[in-house]
Amino acid sequence: MKFPIEELTISDFHSAILSKKITATELVNEYLVRIKNIDQNGPKLNSIITINEKALHEANMLDEYLNLEGELKGPLHGVPIAVKDQIETAGVMTTFGSIAMDGYVPTEDATIIKKLKDAGAIIIAKTTMPDFATSWFGYSSKNGVSKNPYDLLYDPGGSSGGTGIAIAANLAMVGIGEDTGGSIRLPASCNNLVGLKTTPGMISRAGMSPLVIFQDSAGPMCRTVEDLARVLDVIVGFDDKDPFTSSALISGNKNYVDSLKVEGFKGRRVGVLKSLFEDLQLAGSTPVNQLIRKALGDLESLGAILVDVEISDLDHYIELTSLYVTRSKYDINNFLATRDAPIKTVEEIYNRKQYHPSLELFEMLANGPSHPEEESDYLERYVAREKFQQVILNEMGKKEVDIIVYPTTSIPTPSRKELDNGKWTTFTYPTNTLIAAQSWLPAITVPAGFVGALPVGLEFMGIPYGEDDLISKAYAFEKFTSHRRSPRV
C-alpha cells in the first residue's frame, strides 16, 4: 500500500521519513505523478509552468544525508514546495507568467529560494501566474487559463493562483506566493487554503519581480496554519539585498511555531467590519455573508468578544492609495534592466502584444507614466498610505481590539464564463484584500466554509509586525472549525 500523501503536513512527513515509512525521493515522485495526471492531463488544472528537473536528484541527496547523518538537514528537510513563477530560481526557467520571458533561466536564487533550500526544502515546480502579477484571475500569456480544482468551470484566483491550485490539489506539500494587493489571500480563499501577507519587508523580495516595490510581500500558502508557521520561520529575516527588510529587524526574532495556541481568542476583543458583509448589497454576497455570520459565532464560542468597528472613508482611501498604474511600470522596468532577459521593458511587451489580452491592468500600466513622479498626485497617493494605516489603527485602539475580521472576498470566485464575458475586472472585483495591502498591515486568510462547491475565506487583519498574533488566532479558528477539505480531482 502506498503511503498516503493527500493533505500530508510537514510534521507528519518528517515523522514518516524518520520512521522509514517513506523517503523524500518517493514523495517527490508521487507529487510528479499527480502533476502529470491532474495538472497536465485529466482535468488539466494548468497550475504548473515549469517542473524542476533536478527535484528527484535533490530528494535523493537528502535521503542519503538522512541515512548518513541520522538526522534531518533542516526544518524543511525533503519538503516539496511549489513556488510562484515571480521568484527567480537558479537553473529553472522563470517567466513571471509572461510569454515574452520564455526561456529566461536565472543563474542565482532569490533570497527566499536560498533560505528554503538551506532549510532542506525541494523546489518541485514553478507555478502559473498572470503576466507580471497583473490580475486577480487565472489568465497567463505563458500558460493560458487555469482552473479551480473545486469546480473546473470557475477561476482559481490570482495572481498566485497557480500556487493556490497546486497546494489545494496536493501537487506539492506547501507553496510560496506573493501579495501586493491580495495575490496570496485571494487565491488562498478561492482554494480553501491558509495564506499570509506579512508586514512589508518581513520577507526579502530580492530576486522577485515587483509590482509595487514597497508593497510587495512574498509569503506562504498552505493547507494548515501549522505548515504556514513552519515555512514562515524559515523565510523571514533581514537581507542586505533588500533594504525594506529593516522591518524584520523591528519585528525581532520570533518563533512563529510557538504561536500555535488554541486559546488565541479567549477573552480577546475582535473588531468586526460589518460594512463588508452586513451592510453590503451585492449580487452573490448573501451566501458569503451567511458563512461569515456563522464564523463570528465560532469566534464567540472560542471566547472572543466581538466589537463593531468602522473604517472611515474606506472606499476613498482604497482608491487614493492605489499605485499600480502609477508605479508598477517603473518598478518592473528597473527590475528587467538588471537581468539578462530576452526583453527589457513593459513597453516592448505591450507593443509586441506579448501579454494575455484579458489583462487590462497590464495594458493600463503599460500606458502609465515611465516615472511615477510624472503624475502630479503621486506624492499625495504615497503619503495617503500612512494616513490610511493611522485611521485603521486608531479605530483599533479606540475600540481596544486585537484584530479586525471580514470576508476575504465579498462573493465567491467567479466562473470562467463570467470573466470571459467581462462581468468582473481587476478593478471591479469585490475583494477586501486591498485594505491590508494598501495600509501596509499584515493579514491572514483561513477557510471559512463553502458556497456550493466553492471555498470562501475569512480574513484577520492585525497591527504591524503582529504576524504571531494572527497565526495564533488563525490556528484556533482552524482547529475549532476544520473547514479544510481536498478537492475531488
C-alpha positions as CSV (number, residue, x, y, z in Angstrom):
1,M,0.0,0.0,0.0
2,K,1.3,3.4,-1.0
3,F,1.9,6.0,1.8
4,P,-1.0,8.4,1.6
5,I,0.2,11.9,0.6
6,E,-3.0,13.8,0.3
7,E,-3.2,16.5,3.0
8,L,0.2,15.5,4.2
9,T,1.7,18.0,6.6
10,I,5.4,18.8,7.3
11,S,5.3,17.3,10.8
12,D,3.6,14.1,9.6
13,F,6.0,13.8,6.7
14,H,9.0,14.2,9.0
15,S,7.7,11.6,11.4
16,A,7.2,9.2,8.4
17,I,10.6,9.8,6.9
18,L,12.3,9.3,10.2
19,S,10.4,6.0,10.8
20,K,11.3,4.8,7.2
21,K,7.7,4.8,6.0
22,I,8.6,7.0,3.0
23,T,11.6,8.7,1.5
24,A,11.9,12.2,0.1
25,T,12.5,10.6,-3.3
26,E,9.3,8.6,-3.1
27,L,7.3,11.7,-2.0
28,V,8.6,13.9,-4.8
29,N,7.9,11.1,-7.3
30,E,4.3,10.8,-6.0
31,Y,3.8,14.5,-6.5
32,L,5.3,14.4,-10.0
33,V,2.8,11.6,-10.9
34,R,0.0,13.7,-9.6
35,I,1.2,16.8,-11.6
36,K,1.2,14.6,-14.7
37,N,-2.2,13.1,-14.1
38,I,-4.1,16.0,-12.7
39,D,-2.3,19.2,-13.9
40,Q,-1.0,18.3,-17.3
41,N,-3.7,15.7,-18.1
42,G,-7.1,14.7,-16.9
43,P,-8.8,17.8,-15.5
44,K,-5.8,19.8,-16.7
45,L,-5.7,22.3,-13.9
46,N,-2.8,24.2,-15.5
47,S,-1.1,25.3,-12.3
48,I,2.5,24.4,-13.2
49,I,4.6,26.3,-15.7
50,T,8.0,24.5,-15.1
51,I,9.0,21.4,-13.3
52,N,12.4,21.3,-11.6
53,E,14.2,18.6,-13.5
54,K,16.6,18.2,-10.6
55,A,13.9,17.7,-7.9
56,L,14.3,13.9,-7.8
57,H,18.1,14.2,-7.6
58,E,17.8,16.7,-4.8
59,A,15.4,14.4,-2.9
60,N,17.8,11.5,-3.3
61,M,20.7,13.6,-1.9
62,L,18.6,14.5,1.1
63,D,17.7,10.8,1.6
64,E,21.4,10.0,1.5
65,Y,22.1,12.8,4.0
66,L,19.5,11.4,6.4
67,N,20.9,7.8,6.1
68,L,24.4,9.0,6.7
69,E,23.8,11.6,9.5
70,G,20.7,10.1,11.1
71,E,19.0,13.5,11.3
72,L,17.1,15.9,9.2
73,K,19.1,18.5,7.3
74,G,16.8,21.3,8.3
75,P,13.3,22.3,9.4
76,L,12.0,21.8,5.8
77,H,14.0,18.6,5.0
78,G,12.7,17.0,1.9
79,V,9.6,19.2,1.7
80,P,8.5,19.7,-1.9
81,I,7.5,23.3,-2.4
82,A,5.6,24.9,-5.4
83,V,6.8,28.5,-6.0
84,K,5.1,31.3,-7.9
85,D,7.0,31.9,-11.1
86,Q,7.5,35.5,-9.9
87,I,10.5,34.4,-7.9
88,E,13.9,33.6,-9.6
89,T,15.2,30.1,-9.2
90,A,18.7,29.3,-10.4
91,G,18.8,26.8,-13.2
92,V,15.0,26.7,-13.6
93,M,13.1,28.8,-16.2
94,T,11.4,31.7,-14.5
95,T,8.9,33.6,-16.7
96,F,6.9,35.9,-14.4
97,G,3.9,34.5,-16.2
98,S,4.9,36.2,-19.5
99,I,5.5,34.6,-22.9
100,A,7.9,37.4,-23.5
101,M,10.2,35.9,-20.8
102,D,10.0,32.4,-22.2
103,G,13.4,30.7,-21.8
104,Y,14.8,33.0,-19.2
105,V,16.8,30.9,-16.7
106,P,18.3,32.8,-13.8
107,T,21.8,32.0,-12.6
108,E,21.1,33.0,-9.0
109,D,18.4,32.1,-6.5
110,A,16.2,34.7,-5.0
111,T,16.9,35.1,-1.3
112,I,13.7,33.3,-0.3
113,I,14.7,30.4,-2.5
114,K,18.1,30.2,-1.0
115,K,16.6,30.2,2.5
116,L,14.1,27.4,1.6
117,K,16.9,25.3,0.1
118,D,19.2,25.9,3.1
119,A,16.3,24.6,5.3
120,G,16.2,21.4,3.2
121,A,13.3,22.2,1.0
122,I,13.0,21.0,-2.6
123,I,11.6,23.4,-5.2
124,I,9.5,20.9,-7.2
125,A,7.9,23.4,-9.6
126,K,7.2,27.0,-10.6
127,T,3.6,27.9,-10.7
128,T,1.3,29.7,-13.1
129,M,0.6,33.4,-12.7
130,P,-0.8,36.3,-14.8
131,D,1.8,38.3,-16.7
132,F,3.9,40.1,-14.0
133,A,1.1,39.6,-11.4
134,T,-1.3,42.0,-13.1
135,S,-4.7,40.3,-12.4
136,W,-6.9,38.7,-9.7
137,F,-7.7,36.0,-12.2
138,G,-6.1,32.9,-13.8
139,Y,-5.0,34.3,-17.2
140,S,-1.4,34.0,-18.4
141,S,0.2,34.5,-21.8
142,K,2.8,31.9,-20.9
143,N,0.5,29.2,-19.6
144,G,-3.0,30.0,-20.7
145,V,-6.1,29.7,-18.4
146,S,-6.0,27.9,-15.1
147,K,-8.9,26.1,-13.4
148,N,-10.2,26.0,-9.8
149,P,-9.8,22.4,-8.6
150,Y,-13.1,22.6,-6.6
151,D,-15.1,23.4,-9.7
152,L,-13.3,23.4,-13.1
153,L,-15.7,25.9,-14.6
154,Y,-14.6,28.5,-12.0
155,D,-11.5,30.7,-11.6
156,P,-8.7,29.9,-9.0
157,G,-8.0,33.5,-8.2
158,G,-4.7,35.3,-8.7
159,S,-2.2,36.4,-9.0
160,S,-0.7,33.5,-7.0
161,G,-3.4,31.2,-8.5
162,G,-1.0,28.5,-9.7
163,T,0.4,28.1,-6.2
164,G,-3.2,28.0,-4.8
165,I,-4.3,25.3,-7.2
166,A,-1.1,23.2,-6.7
167,I,-1.4,23.1,-2.9
168,A,-5.1,22.7,-2.8
169,A,-4.9,19.7,-5.2
170,N,-1.9,18.2,-3.4
171,L,0.6,18.7,-6.1
172,A,3.2,19.8,-3.5
173,M,3.2,20.0,0.2
174,V,3.4,23.8,0.7
175,G,3.6,26.8,-1.6
176,I,5.1,30.3,-1.9
177,G,3.1,33.1,-3.4
178,E,3.3,36.9,-3.5
179,D,0.8,39.5,-2.3
180,T,0.8,43.2,-3.4
181,G,-3.0,43.8,-3.3
182,G,-4.2,40.4,-2.2
183,S,-2.5,37.9,-4.5
184,I,-1.8,35.4,-1.8
185,R,-5.0,35.8,0.2
186,L,-7.4,35.9,-2.7
187,P,-6.3,32.6,-4.3
188,A,-5.9,31.1,-0.8
189,S,-9.6,31.9,-0.2
190,C,-10.6,30.5,-3.6
191,N,-8.7,27.3,-3.0
192,N,-9.5,26.5,0.7
193,L,-6.1,27.4,2.0
194,V,-4.4,29.5,4.6
195,G,-2.5,32.4,3.2
196,L,-0.5,35.2,4.9
197,K,0.5,38.7,3.8
198,T,3.2,39.9,6.2
199,T,4.1,43.4,7.1
200,P,6.0,44.7,4.1
201,G,9.7,43.9,4.4
202,M,9.5,40.9,6.7
203,I,10.5,38.7,3.9
204,S,13.1,39.6,1.3
205,R,12.0,40.3,-2.2
206,A,15.5,40.2,-3.7
207,G,15.2,38.2,-6.9
208,M,11.4,38.6,-7.2
209,S,9.8,40.7,-9.9
210,P,8.0,43.7,-8.4
211,L,4.5,45.2,-8.9
212,V,4.7,48.0,-6.3
213,I,8.0,47.5,-4.7
214,F,7.3,48.9,-1.3
215,Q,4.1,47.0,-1.0
216,D,5.1,43.6,-2.4
217,S,5.1,40.7,0.1
218,A,6.2,37.2,-0.6
219,G,4.7,34.5,1.7
220,P,3.4,31.0,2.4
221,M,0.2,29.4,1.1
222,C,-0.5,26.2,2.9
223,R,-3.2,23.7,3.8
224,T,-2.7,24.2,7.6
225,V,-1.8,27.1,9.8
226,E,1.0,24.9,11.4
227,D,2.6,24.4,8.0
228,L,2.4,28.1,7.3
229,A,4.1,28.9,10.6
230,R,6.9,26.4,9.9
231,V,7.6,27.9,6.4
232,L,7.4,31.5,7.8
233,D,10.0,30.7,10.4
234,V,12.4,29.8,7.6
235,I,11.8,32.7,5.2
236,V,11.5,35.8,7.4
237,G,14.5,37.9,8.3
238,F,16.8,40.8,7.3
239,D,18.6,40.7,3.9
240,D,21.1,43.3,2.9
241,K,20.0,42.8,-0.8
242,D,16.5,44.2,0.1
243,P,16.6,47.4,2.2
244,F,12.9,47.1,3.0
245,T,13.8,44.1,5.3
246,S,14.7,46.6,8.0
247,S,11.1,45.7,9.0
248,A,12.3,42.2,10.0
249,L,14.8,43.9,12.5
250,I,12.0,45.9,14.0
251,S,9.8,42.8,14.5
252,G,12.6,40.9,16.3
253,N,13.4,37.3,16.4
254,K,10.1,35.5,16.8
255,N,9.4,31.8,16.5
256,Y,6.0,31.5,14.8
257,V,5.5,27.8,15.5
258,D,5.4,28.9,19.2
259,S,2.3,31.0,18.3
260,L,0.2,27.8,17.6
261,K,-2.1,28.1,20.6
262,V,-5.8,27.2,20.6
263,E,-6.6,29.8,23.3
264,G,-5.8,32.7,20.9
265,F,-9.3,34.2,21.2
266,K,-10.1,33.6,24.8
267,G,-11.2,36.9,26.4
268,R,-9.8,38.9,23.4
269,R,-11.6,41.7,21.7
270,V,-12.1,41.3,17.9
271,G,-13.2,44.0,15.6
272,V,-16.0,43.2,13.1
273,L,-16.1,45.3,10.0
274,K,-19.8,44.9,9.2
275,S,-19.8,47.3,6.3
276,L,-18.2,44.5,4.3
277,F,-21.0,42.0,4.8
278,E,-24.0,43.0,7.0
279,D,-24.4,46.3,5.1
280,L,-23.4,45.0,1.7
281,Q,-26.0,44.9,-1.1
282,L,-24.2,42.9,-3.8
283,A,-25.4,40.1,-6.1
284,G,-23.8,36.9,-4.9
285,S,-22.8,38.2,-1.4
286,T,-25.7,36.7,0.6
287,P,-24.3,33.2,1.0
288,V,-20.8,34.6,1.8
289,N,-22.4,36.8,4.5
290,Q,-24.2,33.8,6.0
291,L,-20.9,32.0,6.3
292,I,-19.2,35.0,7.9
293,R,-22.0,35.2,10.5
294,K,-21.5,31.6,11.3
295,A,-17.8,32.2,11.6
296,L,-18.4,35.1,14.0
297,G,-20.4,32.7,16.1
298,D,-17.5,30.3,16.1
299,L,-15.2,33.1,17.3
300,E,-17.5,33.8,20.2
301,S,-17.5,30.1,21.0
302,L,-13.7,30.3,21.2
303,G,-14.0,33.1,23.7
304,A,-13.8,36.2,21.6
305,I,-15.6,39.4,22.5
306,L,-17.0,40.8,19.2
307,V,-16.9,44.6,18.8
308,D,-18.3,46.6,15.8
309,V,-15.7,48.7,14.1
310,E,-15.7,51.2,11.2
311,I,-13.0,52.4,8.8
312,S,-13.9,56.0,7.9
313,D,-13.8,56.8,4.2
314,L,-12.7,53.3,3.3
315,D,-13.5,53.4,-0.4
316,H,-11.8,56.8,-0.6
317,Y,-8.6,55.5,0.9
318,I,-8.5,52.4,-1.2
319,E,-8.8,54.5,-4.3
320,L,-6.3,57.1,-3.2
321,T,-3.6,54.6,-2.1
322,S,-3.8,52.6,-5.3
323,L,-0.4,53.0,-7.1
324,Y,-0.5,50.1,-9.5
325,V,-1.0,52.2,-12.7
326,T,1.3,55.0,-11.4
327,R,4.2,52.9,-10.1
328,S,4.3,49.4,-11.5
329,K,5.8,50.0,-14.9
330,Y,8.7,51.9,-13.3
331,D,9.4,49.1,-10.9
332,I,9.1,46.3,-13.4
333,N,11.4,48.1,-15.9
334,N,14.0,48.7,-13.3
335,F,14.0,45.0,-12.4
336,L,14.2,43.8,-16.0
337,A,17.1,46.3,-16.8
338,T,19.3,44.4,-14.3
339,R,18.6,41.0,-15.8
340,D,20.0,39.1,-18.9
341,A,16.4,38.8,-20.0
342,P,15.0,38.4,-23.6
343,I,13.1,41.6,-23.2
344,K,13.8,44.7,-21.1
345,T,10.7,46.9,-20.8
346,V,7.0,46.7,-20.3
347,E,6.6,48.9,-23.4
348,E,8.3,46.3,-25.6
349,I,6.0,43.6,-24.3
350,Y,2.9,45.8,-24.8
351,N,4.0,46.9,-28.3
352,R,4.6,43.3,-29.4
353,K,1.3,42.2,-27.8
354,Q,3.1,39.5,-25.8
355,Y,0.7,39.6,-23.0
356,H,-2.7,37.9,-22.3
357,P,-5.5,40.0,-23.8
358,S,-7.6,39.7,-20.6
359,L,-5.1,41.6,-18.5
360,E,-6.5,45.1,-18.5
361,L,-4.2,46.2,-15.7
362,F,-1.1,45.3,-17.7
363,E,-2.4,47.5,-20.5
364,M,-3.1,50.3,-18.1
365,L,0.3,50.3,-16.5
366,A,2.0,49.9,-20.0
367,N,0.3,53.2,-20.9
368,G,1.1,54.8,-17.5
369,P,4.0,57.1,-16.6
370,S,7.6,55.9,-17.1
371,H,8.4,57.5,-13.8
372,P,5.8,57.8,-11.0
373,E,6.7,61.4,-10.2
374,E,5.4,62.4,-13.6
375,E,2.0,62.1,-12.1
376,S,1.0,65.2,-10.2
377,D,-0.8,63.3,-7.5
378,Y,1.9,60.6,-6.9
379,L,3.2,62.1,-3.6
380,E,-0.3,62.6,-2.3
381,R,-1.1,59.0,-3.1
382,Y,2.1,57.7,-1.5
383,V,1.6,59.7,1.7
384,A,-2.0,58.7,2.0
385,R,-0.9,55.2,2.8
386,E,0.3,56.4,6.2
387,K,-2.9,58.2,6.9
388,F,-4.9,55.1,5.9
389,Q,-3.0,53.0,8.3
390,Q,-3.4,55.5,11.1
391,V,-7.2,55.6,10.5
392,I,-7.4,51.8,10.9
393,L,-5.0,51.6,13.9
394,N,-6.8,54.5,15.7
395,E,-10.1,52.7,15.3
396,M,-8.5,49.5,16.7
397,G,-7.1,51.5,19.6
398,K,-10.3,53.3,20.3
399,K,-12.3,50.0,20.3
400,E,-9.4,48.1,22.1
401,V,-9.5,45.3,19.5
402,D,-6.6,42.9,18.7
403,I,-7.6,42.3,15.1
404,I,-10.3,43.2,12.5
405,V,-12.2,40.4,10.7
406,Y,-14.2,40.4,7.5
407,P,-14.7,38.1,4.4
408,T,-11.6,37.8,2.3
409,T,-13.8,38.4,-0.7
410,S,-17.4,39.6,-0.8
411,I,-18.5,37.0,-3.3
412,P,-17.3,33.5,-4.3
413,T,-14.8,33.2,-7.1
414,P,-16.4,33.9,-10.5
415,S,-17.0,31.5,-13.3
416,R,-14.8,31.4,-16.3
417,K,-17.8,32.3,-18.4
418,E,-18.4,35.4,-16.3
419,L,-14.8,36.5,-16.6
420,D,-14.6,35.8,-20.3
421,N,-17.7,37.9,-20.8
422,G,-16.2,40.8,-18.8
423,K,-18.6,40.7,-15.8
424,W,-15.6,41.4,-13.5
425,T,-12.3,43.2,-14.0
426,T,-9.3,43.6,-11.8
427,F,-10.7,47.0,-10.7
428,T,-14.3,46.0,-10.1
429,Y,-14.0,42.6,-8.4
430,P,-15.0,42.9,-4.8
431,T,-12.0,41.6,-2.9
432,N,-11.4,43.0,0.5
433,T,-7.7,42.2,0.5
434,L,-6.8,45.7,-0.7
435,I,-7.4,47.1,2.8
436,A,-4.4,45.4,4.5
437,A,-2.3,45.6,1.3
438,Q,-2.6,49.4,0.8
439,S,-2.4,50.2,4.5
440,W,0.7,48.0,4.9
441,L,-0.8,45.9,7.6
442,P,-0.4,42.1,8.0
443,A,-3.4,39.9,7.3
444,I,-4.1,36.2,7.1
445,T,-7.0,34.3,5.4
446,V,-8.3,31.0,6.7
447,P,-11.0,28.7,5.3
448,A,-14.5,29.6,6.4
449,G,-16.6,27.1,4.5
450,F,-18.2,26.7,1.1
451,V,-20.8,28.2,-1.1
452,G,-21.8,25.2,-3.0
453,A,-18.5,23.7,-4.1
454,L,-16.6,26.9,-3.9
455,P,-14.4,27.8,-0.9
456,V,-14.7,31.1,1.0
457,G,-12.1,32.6,3.3
458,L,-12.2,34.7,6.5
459,E,-9.6,37.4,6.8
460,F,-7.9,38.6,10.0
461,M,-6.0,41.9,9.8
462,G,-3.7,42.9,12.6
463,I,-1.2,45.5,13.6
464,P,2.3,46.0,12.1
465,Y,4.6,43.1,13.0
466,G,1.7,41.2,14.6
467,E,2.0,38.1,12.5
468,D,2.4,35.9,15.6
469,D,-1.0,37.0,16.9
470,L,-2.6,36.5,13.6
471,I,-1.2,33.0,13.4
472,S,-2.4,32.2,16.9
473,K,-5.9,33.3,16.1
474,A,-6.0,31.5,12.7
475,Y,-4.8,28.3,14.3
476,A,-7.5,28.5,17.0
477,F,-10.2,29.1,14.3
478,E,-8.9,26.3,12.1
479,K,-8.8,23.7,14.9
480,F,-12.3,24.6,16.0
481,T,-13.9,24.6,12.6
482,S,-11.9,22.2,10.4
483,H,-13.2,23.6,7.1
484,R,-10.2,22.4,5.0
485,R,-11.0,19.5,2.6
486,S,-9.4,18.3,-0.6
487,P,-11.0,18.9,-4.0
488,R,-12.3,15.9,-5.9
489,V,-10.0,15.9,-8.9
